Amino acid sequence: MRLLFIRHGDPDYVNDTLTEKGHREAAVLADRAEALNMGTCYASPLGRARATAEYSLKRLGKTAKTLGWLEEFPAQIDLNQAAHLRSVYPNANEVGGKYEPRIVWDVIPSYWTERREYSDSVLWRESEISRNSNVVQVYDDITGKFDAFLEEHGYRREGMHYRVQRESTETVTFFCHFGVTCALLAHLWNLSPFTLWHSLALAPTSVTEVVTEEREQGTAYFRGLKLGDVSHLSMSGEPVSFAARFCEVYSDRSQRH
């Protein structure tokens, strides 16, 4: 089985759609859609993912089923209830004397890297952030639905591996988001999601390709062939978006801090 995770184009988060650049990126991706052999397509319910998918779907004459669990990983932390973690989220917005909810994984590296539990495939669940947010519940809900999807396609989760109930060489494509892609990959690879949220930067319209390997009959492992591939942008001369990244050097104020 082959899985393609495609991040949406350069985002206009305020309006949940694409910027002009994002539309160009999605159009360039569509030029490669046939070569990518996208198979059966699925999309997040959010506008920026659907707008990205539309270009490729139109080119291929396909439609995509919407899956709610493909929306951007929605776990948040309420810093009003976790005052001791406020310094971990330096860009937290305070309005009317209260902090707005924060994306749970958007923390400074000096915090999580020095606490081993965040890199552990099990102990991250007991971390301070996990105890003070809904990240574990959201993760388990999304990965549970992902496993149900895989089982429908012949691969049943058993402990830390997948049992092959029905061999498959089909391709499925998910038009979705950075955060949820990292969570799903972490689940497939038995890693802490914090490791992937902070160690990867999957650029807009990037393609991540994962395939099953069955070295022993009946047991499958999902192995990455491409991670955040943006060759379609490079070949077209379209610059890669900086979205998902932070400043390369702190003194460069033109880049996101």
Disulfide bonds with the S-S distance in Angstrom:
none
